[in-house]
Amino acid sequence: MGDSDYLNRQFASHSSGSDSFPTILPLPKKFHFGKLDIQLFRMWEILEQKTGVVFDLLYDTVGWVALLDYMASHPDAQVIYVHQGGLLGNESMLLRYQRFLARREINRHQF
């Protein structure tokens, strides 16, 4: 995880100098690594409902936010999405989101 400057530096550090780098998609807002975010959780739910594919709650959801935002302004873009396959973290992330959503519900009813 990092911004586009960080990623470009990483590509350059492993480059022979003549390589072209992939396009780094901007995010519509900054997401803090590992911090629970209702937008990311809803994205995860929608992705599973629409595709039947389970994605990673930590990395994939942020990637899909960037990808869908990019595709909205570039409707003719051809995109290949490679599922990274790691889902082991979802077990602990789902527990964290359950507690997070329960606290939000309790706080909402206190007012």
C-alpha positions in Angstrom: 0.0 0.0 0.0 1.2 3.4 -0.8 0.6 6.4 -3.0 1.5 6.7 -6.7 4.8 8.4 -5.9 5.8 5.5 -3.6 4.8 2.9 -6.2 6.6 4.6 -9.0 9.8 4.7 -6.9 9.4 1.0 -6.2 9.0 0.2 -9.9 12.0 2.4 -10.7 14.2 0.7 -8.1 13.6 -2.6 -9.8 13.9 -1.3 -13.3 16.6 -1.4 -15.9 15.7 2.2 -16.8 14.0 1.4 -20.1 11.0 -0.4 -18.6 7.5 1.1 -18.8 5.5 1.0 -15.7 1.8 0.1 -15.3 -0.8 2.8 -14.8 -1.4 3.5 -11.1 -5.0 4.3 -10.5 -5.8 7.1 -8.2 -8.1 6.7 -5.3 -11.1 9.0 -4.9 -10.2 9.3 -1.2 -7.4 8.2 1.1 -7.9 4.9 2.9 -5.8 4.1 6.0 -4.3 0.6 5.8 -6.2 -1.8 8.0 -8.7 0.8 9.2 -12.3 -0.4 9.0 -14.4 1.6 6.5 -18.1 1.1 5.8 -17.6 2.0 2.1 -15.1 -0.8 1.8 -17.3 -3.3 3.6 -20.3 -2.5 1.4 -18.1 -2.8 -1.7 -17.1 -6.3 -0.6 -20.7 -7.3 -0.1 -21.8 -5.9 -3.5 -18.9 -7.6 -5.3 -19.8 -11.0 -3.8 -23.5 -10.5 -4.6 -22.9 -9.4 -8.2 -20.0 -11.7 -9.1 -20.3 -14.7 -6.9 -16.6 -14.2 -6.1 -15.3 -13.7 -2.6 -12.6 -11.0 -2.5 -10.1 -10.0 0.2 -11.4 -7.4 2.6 -8.1 -5.8 3.2 -6.6 -5.2 -0.3 -9.2 -6.1 -2.9 -11.9 -3.7 -1.8 -9.5 -0.7 -2.1 -8.4 -1.9 -5.5 -12.0 -2.2 -6.6 -12.9 1.3 -5.4 -10.0 2.7 -7.5 -10.9 0.5 -10.5 -14.6 1.3 -10.6 -13.9 5.0 -10.1 -11.4 4.9 -13.0 -13.8 2.9 -15.2 -16.6 5.4 -14.6 -14.5 8.1 -16.3 -12.9 5.7 -18.8 -15.8 3.5 -20.0 -13.9 2.2 -23.0 -10.9 1.1 -21.0 -10.0 -2.6 -21.2 -9.1 -3.9 -17.8 -7.8 -7.3 -16.6 -8.3 -7.9 -12.9 -6.2 -10.6 -11.4 -7.6 -11.9 -8.2 -4.8 -12.3 -5.7 -6.4 -15.3 -4.1 -5.5 -14.6 -0.5 -8.6 -14.9 1.7 -7.2 -16.0 5.0 -7.4 -12.5 6.5 -11.1 -12.4 5.8 -11.9 -14.4 8.9 -10.4 -11.9 11.3 -11.5 -8.9 9.2 -15.1 -10.2 9.3 -15.0 -10.4 13.1 -13.6 -6.9 13.2 -16.4 -5.6 10.9 -19.1 -7.4 12.9 -18.0 -5.6 16.1 -17.6 -2.3 14.2 -21.1 -2.5 12.7 -22.6 -3.5 16.0 -21.0 -0.5 17.7 -22.3 1.8 14.9 -25.8 0.4 15.4 -25.7 0.9 19.1 -24.3 4.5 18.8 -27.0 5.3 16.2 -29.8 4.3 18.6 -28.4 6.3 21.5 -29.4 9.6 20.0 
